[in-house]
Amino acid sequence: MSCLQWLLLHIPGFVLVFIVAAFYIVLSIVGLYVIRAFHSPAKLKLHNDVAGFIFATIGVTYAVLLAFVVIVTWQNFDEAHKNVSKEANYIVSLYHDTRPLPAAFRQELKGDLVRYINAIIEEEWPMMIRGEQSAEAQQAQDAIWKLYGGYVPQNETQKIFFTESLNKLNDACELRRARLLEAHLAIHPVLYFVLIVGGLITIAFPLFFGTENFVPHIIMTALLAAMIGIALSTIIILDFPYTGDISVKADIFKTVLTTLIHS
């Protein structure tokens, strides 16, 4: 489990946003007071024109990078949510596709699927929060494969439906592998380093602007710092789609379990 996952486990999402934003705000205000202690506004004002062009370039570069990472993490989070829904729906569909098959096969499959989904909900989901996977869920999945591997369709109708059900089982297993991979993969640490350092550089530049009105300068700098802090904390939250209070839940599997039990 990474340090960021540990943070998401122990700190609610909105609290984390507040903490990161507050850290950048405090840093910007303290930095502004330090700069003003050594340099007067009149002295800093002499370089406003040059600093403005440089700050514009740095600001645009960082904004593009930050926006790109936010969009990518959001797309990954949304994709994880869609994949979970697809996986659950495939499980229901593969059972429904076995209607023409013998009752004994369907009954055994139903029991294996109920065990499998229970293992996902009760054991695997809490483990995924820490970036791990469940051995019990894997064993339940292997039992389903063993059941399919030992059955031979008796007629053409059974063969068609059995093949379709088997295809959905393949799809569901593939989506589970993707889900387990998404649970522990994250943005590369180098990119996090670039985002954090880039944010500090972007916040540092307005500190060197010379303004006569100190309070508006503090407010503008603090707002910029808050925006960067909010964006960075959003990336952290979305980077781990199954960890924290703002995450993909197992509710769809609970619905599937109820559907299977009453089918």
TIKOLKOL-849395 format. One record per residue (C-alpha): residue number from 1; residue in three letters; y, z, x. Coordinates in nm, 3 decimals. Layout:
<pt n="NUM" res="ALA" Y="Y" Z="Z" X="X"/>
...
% end
This chain:
<pt n="1" res="MET" Y="0.000" Z="0.000" X="0.000"/>
<pt n="2" res="SER" Y="0.338" Z="-0.103" X="0.139"/>
<pt n="3" res="CYS" Y="0.646" Z="0.120" X="0.160"/>
<pt n="4" res="LEU" Y="0.816" Z="-0.078" X="-0.116"/>
<pt n="5" res="GLN" Y="0.517" Z="-0.031" X="-0.348"/>
<pt n="6" res="TRP" Y="0.528" Z="0.341" X="-0.274"/>
<pt n="7" res="LEU" Y="0.896" Z="0.345" X="-0.373"/>
<pt n="8" res="LEU" Y="0.823" Z="0.164" X="-0.700"/>
<pt n="9" res="LEU" Y="0.541" Z="0.408" X="-0.775"/>
<pt n="10" res="HIS" Y="0.760" Z="0.715" X="-0.730"/>
<pt n="11" res="ILE" Y="1.104" Z="0.593" X="-0.839"/>
<pt n="12" res="PRO" Y="1.176" Z="0.435" X="-1.181"/>
<pt n="13" res="GLY" Y="1.316" Z="0.083" X="-1.162"/>
<pt n="14" res="PHE" Y="1.663" Z="0.154" X="-1.299"/>
<pt n="15" res="VAL" Y="1.695" Z="0.461" X="-1.075"/>
<pt n="16" res="LEU" Y="1.605" Z="0.245" X="-0.775"/>
<pt n="17" res="VAL" Y="1.875" Z="-0.007" X="-0.874"/>
<pt n="18" res="PHE" Y="2.129" Z="0.276" X="-0.893"/>
<pt n="19" res="ILE" Y="2.023" Z="0.422" X="-0.556"/>
<pt n="20" res="VAL" Y="2.039" Z="0.090" X="-0.368"/>
<pt n="21" res="ALA" Y="2.371" Z="-0.006" X="-0.528"/>
<pt n="22" res="ALA" Y="2.515" Z="0.339" X="-0.456"/>
<pt n="23" res="PHE" Y="2.402" Z="0.318" X="-0.094"/>
<pt n="24" res="TYR" Y="2.584" Z="-0.012" X="-0.041"/>
<pt n="25" res="ILE" Y="2.893" Z="0.112" X="-0.226"/>
<pt n="26" res="VAL" Y="2.917" Z="0.431" X="-0.018"/>
<pt n="27" res="LEU" Y="2.858" Z="0.231" X="0.300"/>
<pt n="28" res="SER" Y="3.137" Z="-0.013" X="0.213"/>
<pt n="29" res="ILE" Y="3.387" Z="0.262" X="0.126"/>
<pt n="30" res="VAL" Y="3.310" Z="0.465" X="0.440"/>
<pt n="31" res="GLY" Y="3.332" Z="0.147" X="0.649"/>
<pt n="32" res="LEU" Y="3.671" Z="0.064" X="0.497"/>
<pt n="33" res="TYR" Y="3.808" Z="0.408" X="0.580"/>
<pt n="34" res="VAL" Y="3.678" Z="0.379" X="0.937"/>
<pt n="35" res="ILE" Y="3.839" Z="0.037" X="0.988"/>
<pt n="36" res="ARG" Y="4.170" Z="0.159" X="0.844"/>
<pt n="37" res="ALA" Y="4.160" Z="0.460" X="1.075"/>
<pt n="38" res="PHE" Y="4.169" Z="0.231" X="1.380"/>
<pt n="39" res="HIS" Y="4.360" Z="-0.070" X="1.252"/>
<pt n="40" res="SER" Y="4.669" Z="-0.082" X="1.033"/>
<pt n="41" res="PRO" Y="4.688" Z="-0.321" X="0.732"/>
<pt n="42" res="ALA" Y="4.974" Z="-0.506" X="0.901"/>
<pt n="43" res="LYS" Y="4.761" Z="-0.576" X="1.207"/>
<pt n="44" res="LEU" Y="4.461" Z="-0.687" X="1.001"/>
<pt n="45" res="LYS" Y="4.678" Z="-0.905" X="0.781"/>
<pt n="46" res="LEU" Y="4.753" Z="-1.134" X="1.074"/>
<pt n="47" res="HIS" Y="4.393" Z="-1.262" X="1.065"/>
<pt n="48" res="ASN" Y="4.354" Z="-1.297" X="0.687"/>
<pt n="49" res="ASP" Y="4.368" Z="-1.679" X="0.689"/>
<pt n="50" res="VAL" Y="4.100" Z="-1.721" X="0.955"/>
<pt n="51" res="ALA" Y="3.887" Z="-1.437" X="0.815"/>
<pt n="52" res="GLY" Y="3.911" Z="-1.591" X="0.469"/>
<pt n="53" res="PHE" Y="3.752" Z="-1.921" X="0.580"/>
<pt n="54" res="ILE" Y="3.476" Z="-1.742" X="0.772"/>
<pt n="55" res="PHE" Y="3.408" Z="-1.501" X="0.486"/>
<pt n="56" res="ALA" Y="3.386" Z="-1.791" X="0.239"/>
<pt n="57" res="THR" Y="3.122" Z="-1.959" X="0.456"/>
<pt n="58" res="ILE" Y="2.922" Z="-1.639" X="0.503"/>
<pt n="59" res="GLY" Y="2.954" Z="-1.547" X="0.136"/>
<pt n="60" res="VAL" Y="2.832" Z="-1.883" X="0.011"/>
<pt n="61" res="THR" Y="2.543" Z="-1.890" X="0.259"/>
<pt n="62" res="TYR" Y="2.428" Z="-1.541" X="0.164"/>
<pt n="63" res="ALA" Y="2.479" Z="-1.601" X="-0.208"/>
<pt n="64" res="VAL" Y="2.259" Z="-1.912" X="-0.198"/>
<pt n="65" res="LEU" Y="1.986" Z="-1.728" X="-0.007"/>
<pt n="66" res="LEU" Y="2.004" Z="-1.426" X="-0.238"/>
<pt n="67" res="ALA" Y="2.000" Z="-1.638" X="-0.553"/>
<pt n="68" res="PHE" Y="1.708" Z="-1.842" X="-0.425"/>
<pt n="69" res="VAL" Y="1.497" Z="-1.533" X="-0.354"/>
<pt n="70" res="VAL" Y="1.586" Z="-1.377" X="-0.691"/>
<pt n="71" res="ILE" Y="1.481" Z="-1.695" X="-0.872"/>
<pt n="72" res="VAL" Y="1.154" Z="-1.724" X="-0.676"/>
<pt n="73" res="THR" Y="1.058" Z="-1.360" X="-0.736"/>
<pt n="74" res="TRP" Y="1.145" Z="-1.391" X="-1.104"/>
<pt n="75" res="GLN" Y="0.934" Z="-1.706" X="-1.135"/>
<pt n="76" res="ASN" Y="0.643" Z="-1.531" X="-0.963"/>
<pt n="77" res="PHE" Y="0.680" Z="-1.231" X="-1.195"/>
<pt n="78" res="ASP" Y="0.688" Z="-1.457" X="-1.500"/>
<pt n="79" res="GLU" Y="0.391" Z="-1.655" X="-1.369"/>
<pt n="80" res="ALA" Y="0.193" Z="-1.333" X="-1.320"/>
<pt n="81" res="HIS" Y="0.262" Z="-1.238" X="-1.683"/>
<pt n="82" res="LYS" Y="0.151" Z="-1.580" X="-1.806"/>
<pt n="83" res="ASN" Y="-0.165" Z="-1.574" X="-1.591"/>
<pt n="84" res="VAL" Y="-0.267" Z="-1.235" X="-1.733"/>
<pt n="85" res="SER" Y="-0.229" Z="-1.371" X="-2.087"/>
<pt n="86" res="LYS" Y="-0.430" Z="-1.682" X="-1.996"/>
<pt n="87" res="GLU" Y="-0.705" Z="-1.474" X="-1.834"/>
<pt n="88" res="ALA" Y="-0.739" Z="-1.252" X="-2.141"/>
<pt n="89" res="ASN" Y="-0.740" Z="-1.550" X="-2.377"/>
<pt n="90" res="TYR" Y="-1.007" Z="-1.726" X="-2.171"/>
<pt n="91" res="ILE" Y="-1.231" Z="-1.421" X="-2.204"/>
<pt n="92" res="VAL" Y="-1.202" Z="-1.430" X="-2.584"/>
<pt n="93" res="SER" Y="-1.253" Z="-1.806" X="-2.593"/>
<pt n="94" res="LEU" Y="-1.563" Z="-1.803" X="-2.374"/>
<pt n="95" res="TYR" Y="-1.725" Z="-1.560" X="-2.615"/>
<pt n="96" res="HIS" Y="-1.628" Z="-1.766" X="-2.921"/>
<pt n="97" res="ASP" Y="-1.773" Z="-2.078" X="-2.755"/>
<pt n="98" res="THR" Y="-2.118" Z="-1.916" X="-2.756"/>
<pt n="99" res="ARG" Y="-2.151" Z="-1.913" X="-3.136"/>
<pt n="100" res="PRO" Y="-2.425" Z="-2.181" X="-3.138"/>
<pt n="101" res="LEU" Y="-2.623" Z="-1.984" X="-2.878"/>
<pt n="102" res="PRO" Y="-2.898" Z="-1.731" X="-2.967"/>
<pt n="103" res="ALA" Y="-2.787" Z="-1.396" X="-3.106"/>
<pt n="104" res="ALA" Y="-2.961" Z="-1.207" X="-2.824"/>
<pt n="105" res="PHE" Y="-2.755" Z="-1.390" X="-2.561"/>
<pt n="106" res="ARG" Y="-2.431" Z="-1.334" X="-2.753"/>
<pt n="107" res="GLN" Y="-2.505" Z="-0.965" X="-2.800"/>
<pt n="108" res="GLU" Y="-2.574" Z="-0.913" X="-2.430"/>
<pt n="109" res="LEU" Y="-2.265" Z="-1.116" X="-2.338"/>
<pt n="110" res="LYS" Y="-2.052" Z="-0.909" X="-2.573"/>
<pt n="111" res="GLY" Y="-2.169" Z="-0.587" X="-2.409"/>
<pt n="112" res="ASP" Y="-2.100" Z="-0.724" X="-2.061"/>
<pt n="113" res="LEU" Y="-1.754" Z="-0.846" X="-2.160"/>
<pt n="114" res="VAL" Y="-1.664" Z="-0.511" X="-2.318"/>
<pt n="115" res="ARG" Y="-1.773" Z="-0.335" X="-1.999"/>
<pt n="116" res="TYR" Y="-1.578" Z="-0.585" X="-1.790"/>
<pt n="117" res="ILE" Y="-1.255" Z="-0.550" X="-1.988"/>
<pt n="118" res="ASN" Y="-1.287" Z="-0.171" X="-1.995"/>
<pt n="119" res="ALA" Y="-1.320" Z="-0.174" X="-1.615"/>
<pt n="120" res="ILE" Y="-1.007" Z="-0.390" X="-1.587"/>
<pt n="121" res="ILE" Y="-0.804" Z="-0.161" X="-1.814"/>
<pt n="122" res="GLU" Y="-0.931" Z="0.180" X="-1.705"/>
<pt n="123" res="GLU" Y="-0.996" Z="0.128" X="-1.333"/>
<pt n="124" res="GLU" Y="-0.867" Z="-0.201" X="-1.194"/>
<pt n="125" res="TRP" Y="-0.515" Z="-0.189" X="-1.341"/>
<pt n="126" res="PRO" Y="-0.431" Z="0.153" X="-1.194"/>
<pt n="127" res="MET" Y="-0.574" Z="0.034" X="-0.860"/>
<pt n="128" res="MET" Y="-0.373" Z="-0.290" X="-0.872"/>
<pt n="129" res="ILE" Y="-0.058" Z="-0.080" X="-0.885"/>
<pt n="130" res="ARG" Y="-0.145" Z="0.021" X="-0.528"/>
<pt n="131" res="GLY" Y="-0.249" Z="-0.334" X="-0.433"/>
<pt n="132" res="GLU" Y="-0.624" Z="-0.263" X="-0.458"/>
<pt n="133" res="GLN" Y="-0.913" Z="-0.396" X="-0.668"/>
<pt n="134" res="SER" Y="-1.198" Z="-0.239" X="-0.863"/>
<pt n="135" res="ALA" Y="-1.559" Z="-0.255" X="-0.748"/>
<pt n="136" res="GLU" Y="-1.672" Z="-0.168" X="-1.100"/>
<pt n="137" res="ALA" Y="-1.484" Z="-0.464" X="-1.247"/>
<pt n="138" res="GLN" Y="-1.641" Z="-0.690" X="-0.984"/>
<pt n="139" res="GLN" Y="-1.989" Z="-0.561" X="-1.070"/>
<pt n="140" res="ALA" Y="-1.925" Z="-0.623" X="-1.440"/>
<pt n="141" res="GLN" Y="-1.811" Z="-0.976" X="-1.360"/>
<pt n="142" res="ASP" Y="-2.124" Z="-1.035" X="-1.149"/>
<pt n="143" res="ALA" Y="-2.338" Z="-0.921" X="-1.443"/>
<pt n="144" res="ILE" Y="-2.175" Z="-1.185" X="-1.664"/>
<pt n="145" res="TRP" Y="-2.243" Z="-1.454" X="-1.403"/>
<pt n="146" res="LYS" Y="-2.604" Z="-1.340" X="-1.379"/>
<pt n="147" res="LEU" Y="-2.640" Z="-1.367" X="-1.756"/>
<pt n="148" res="TYR" Y="-2.502" Z="-1.721" X="-1.757"/>
<pt n="149" res="GLY" Y="-2.714" Z="-1.820" X="-1.460"/>
<pt n="150" res="GLY" Y="-3.034" Z="-1.713" X="-1.634"/>
<pt n="151" res="TYR" Y="-2.979" Z="-1.899" X="-1.959"/>
<pt n="152" res="VAL" Y="-3.101" Z="-2.254" X="-2.034"/>
<pt n="153" res="PRO" Y="-2.955" Z="-2.432" X="-2.343"/>
<pt n="154" res="GLN" Y="-3.220" Z="-2.535" X="-2.594"/>
<pt n="155" res="ASN" Y="-3.051" Z="-2.839" X="-2.745"/>
<pt n="156" res="GLU" Y="-2.755" Z="-3.072" X="-2.698"/>
<pt n="157" res="THR" Y="-2.521" Z="-2.864" X="-2.915"/>
<pt n="158" res="GLN" Y="-2.597" Z="-2.550" X="-2.719"/>
<pt n="159" res="LYS" Y="-2.552" Z="-2.741" X="-2.395"/>
<pt n="160" res="ILE" Y="-2.203" Z="-2.859" X="-2.494"/>
<pt n="161" res="PHE" Y="-2.084" Z="-2.516" X="-2.608"/>
<pt n="162" res="PHE" Y="-2.250" Z="-2.338" X="-2.316"/>
<pt n="163" res="THR" Y="-2.078" Z="-2.572" X="-2.068"/>
<pt n="164" res="GLU" Y="-1.741" Z="-2.514" X="-2.234"/>
<pt n="165" res="SER" Y="-1.793" Z="-2.137" X="-2.228"/>
<pt n="166" res="LEU" Y="-1.894" Z="-2.154" X="-1.862"/>
<pt n="167" res="ASN" Y="-1.577" Z="-2.349" X="-1.780"/>
<pt n="168" res="LYS" Y="-1.367" Z="-2.078" X="-1.941"/>
<pt n="169" res="LEU" Y="-1.554" Z="-1.813" X="-1.744"/>
<pt n="170" res="ASN" Y="-1.467" Z="-2.002" X="-1.425"/>
<pt n="171" res="ASP" Y="-1.103" Z="-2.017" X="-1.530"/>
<pt n="172" res="ALA" Y="-1.094" Z="-1.645" X="-1.615"/>
<pt n="173" res="CYS" Y="-1.246" Z="-1.551" X="-1.279"/>
<pt n="174" res="GLU" Y="-1.003" Z="-1.775" X="-1.094"/>
<pt n="175" res="LEU" Y="-0.710" Z="-1.611" X="-1.273"/>
<pt n="176" res="ARG" Y="-0.847" Z="-1.267" X="-1.185"/>
<pt n="177" res="ARG" Y="-0.853" Z="-1.364" X="-0.818"/>
<pt n="178" res="ALA" Y="-0.493" Z="-1.481" X="-0.848"/>
<pt n="179" res="ARG" Y="-0.400" Z="-1.152" X="-1.020"/>
<pt n="180" res="LEU" Y="-0.556" Z="-0.944" X="-0.743"/>
<pt n="181" res="LEU" Y="-0.380" Z="-1.154" X="-0.482"/>
<pt n="182" res="GLU" Y="-0.043" Z="-1.115" X="-0.655"/>
<pt n="183" res="ALA" Y="-0.093" Z="-0.737" X="-0.667"/>
<pt n="184" res="HIS" Y="-0.059" Z="-0.691" X="-0.291"/>
<pt n="185" res="LEU" Y="0.121" Z="-1.001" X="-0.164"/>
<pt n="186" res="ALA" Y="0.495" Z="-0.966" X="-0.113"/>
<pt n="187" res="ILE" Y="0.794" Z="-1.137" X="0.043"/>
<pt n="188" res="HIS" Y="0.758" Z="-1.155" X="0.420"/>
<pt n="189" res="PRO" Y="0.927" Z="-0.860" X="0.600"/>
<pt n="190" res="VAL" Y="1.138" Z="-1.106" X="0.802"/>
<pt n="191" res="LEU" Y="1.296" Z="-1.233" X="0.481"/>
<pt n="192" res="TYR" Y="1.367" Z="-0.877" X="0.368"/>
<pt n="193" res="PHE" Y="1.529" Z="-0.815" X="0.706"/>
<pt n="194" res="VAL" Y="1.749" Z="-1.123" X="0.664"/>
<pt n="195" res="LEU" Y="1.848" Z="-1.019" X="0.311"/>
<pt n="196" res="ILE" Y="1.936" Z="-0.663" X="0.410"/>
<pt n="197" res="VAL" Y="2.124" Z="-0.753" X="0.730"/>
<pt n="198" res="GLY" Y="2.293" Z="-1.046" X="0.557"/>
<pt n="199" res="GLY" Y="2.408" Z="-0.811" X="0.282"/>
<pt n="200" res="LEU" Y="2.555" Z="-0.571" X="0.538"/>
<pt n="201" res="ILE" Y="2.738" Z="-0.854" X="0.716"/>
<pt n="202" res="THR" Y="2.874" Z="-0.988" X="0.387"/>
<pt n="203" res="ILE" Y="3.000" Z="-0.643" X="0.289"/>
<pt n="204" res="ALA" Y="3.145" Z="-0.579" X="0.635"/>
<pt n="205" res="PHE" Y="3.368" Z="-0.887" X="0.637"/>
<pt n="206" res="PRO" Y="3.608" Z="-0.781" X="0.354"/>
<pt n="207" res="LEU" Y="3.669" Z="-0.457" X="0.545"/>
<pt n="208" res="PHE" Y="3.871" Z="-0.654" X="0.801"/>
<pt n="209" res="PHE" Y="4.114" Z="-0.800" X="0.548"/>
<pt n="210" res="GLY" Y="4.463" Z="-0.659" X="0.565"/>
<pt n="211" res="THR" Y="4.600" Z="-0.548" X="0.224"/>
<pt n="212" res="GLU" Y="4.892" Z="-0.321" X="0.144"/>
<pt n="213" res="ASN" Y="4.727" Z="-0.181" X="-0.171"/>
<pt n="214" res="PHE" Y="4.435" Z="0.027" X="-0.049"/>
<pt n="215" res="VAL" Y="4.285" Z="0.123" X="-0.388"/>
<pt n="216" res="PRO" Y="4.233" Z="-0.236" X="-0.512"/>
<pt n="217" res="HIS" Y="4.081" Z="-0.318" X="-0.173"/>
<pt n="218" res="ILE" Y="3.831" Z="-0.032" X="-0.214"/>
<pt n="219" res="ILE" Y="3.747" Z="-0.137" X="-0.570"/>
<pt n="220" res="MET" Y="3.689" Z="-0.503" X="-0.481"/>
<pt n="221" res="THR" Y="3.478" Z="-0.415" X="-0.178"/>
<pt n="222" res="ALA" Y="3.275" Z="-0.163" X="-0.376"/>
<pt n="223" res="LEU" Y="3.209" Z="-0.416" X="-0.654"/>
<pt n="224" res="LEU" Y="3.087" Z="-0.672" X="-0.401"/>
<pt n="225" res="ALA" Y="2.861" Z="-0.407" X="-0.245"/>
<pt n="226" res="ALA" Y="2.728" Z="-0.306" X="-0.588"/>
<pt n="227" res="MET" Y="2.645" Z="-0.668" X="-0.675"/>
<pt n="228" res="ILE" Y="2.451" Z="-0.713" X="-0.353"/>
<pt n="229" res="GLY" Y="2.269" Z="-0.382" X="-0.401"/>
<pt n="230" res="ILE" Y="2.171" Z="-0.470" X="-0.759"/>
<pt n="231" res="ALA" Y="2.039" Z="-0.812" X="-0.652"/>
<pt n="232" res="LEU" Y="1.836" Z="-0.665" X="-0.364"/>
<pt n="233" res="SER" Y="1.681" Z="-0.394" X="-0.582"/>
<pt n="234" res="THR" Y="1.596" Z="-0.657" X="-0.844"/>
<pt n="235" res="ILE" Y="1.409" Z="-0.856" X="-0.580"/>
<pt n="236" res="ILE" Y="1.210" Z="-0.545" X="-0.480"/>
<pt n="237" res="ILE" Y="1.116" Z="-0.471" X="-0.842"/>
<pt n="238" res="LEU" Y="1.010" Z="-0.828" X="-0.922"/>
<pt n="239" res="ASP" Y="0.829" Z="-0.873" X="-0.591"/>
<pt n="240" res="PHE" Y="0.542" Z="-0.650" X="-0.710"/>
<pt n="241" res="PRO" Y="0.462" Z="-0.762" X="-1.068"/>
<pt n="242" res="TYR" Y="0.198" Z="-0.493" X="-1.129"/>
<pt n="243" res="THR" Y="0.370" Z="-0.194" X="-0.966"/>
<pt n="244" res="GLY" Y="0.630" Z="0.036" X="-1.120"/>
<pt n="245" res="ASP" Y="0.760" Z="0.094" X="-1.471"/>
<pt n="246" res="ILE" Y="0.902" Z="-0.259" X="-1.487"/>
<pt n="247" res="SER" Y="0.575" Z="-0.448" X="-1.445"/>
<pt n="248" res="VAL" Y="0.308" Z="-0.656" X="-1.617"/>
<pt n="249" res="LYS" Y="0.098" Z="-0.426" X="-1.836"/>
<pt n="250" res="ALA" Y="-0.265" Z="-0.446" X="-1.950"/>
<pt n="251" res="ASP" Y="-0.174" Z="-0.453" X="-2.321"/>
<pt n="252" res="ILE" Y="-0.314" Z="-0.803" X="-2.374"/>
<pt n="253" res="PHE" Y="-0.655" Z="-0.686" X="-2.245"/>
<pt n="254" res="LYS" Y="-0.649" Z="-0.395" X="-2.489"/>
<pt n="255" res="THR" Y="-0.592" Z="-0.642" X="-2.770"/>
<pt n="256" res="VAL" Y="-0.878" Z="-0.861" X="-2.642"/>
<pt n="257" res="LEU" Y="-1.106" Z="-0.556" X="-2.625"/>
<pt n="258" res="THR" Y="-1.033" Z="-0.471" X="-2.987"/>
<pt n="259" res="THR" Y="-1.095" Z="-0.833" X="-3.089"/>
<pt n="260" res="LEU" Y="-1.431" Z="-0.840" X="-2.911"/>
<pt n="261" res="ILE" Y="-1.548" Z="-0.509" X="-3.054"/>
<pt n="262" res="HIS" Y="-1.474" Z="-0.619" X="-3.410"/>
<pt n="263" res="SER" Y="-1.607" Z="-0.975" X="-3.370"/>
% end
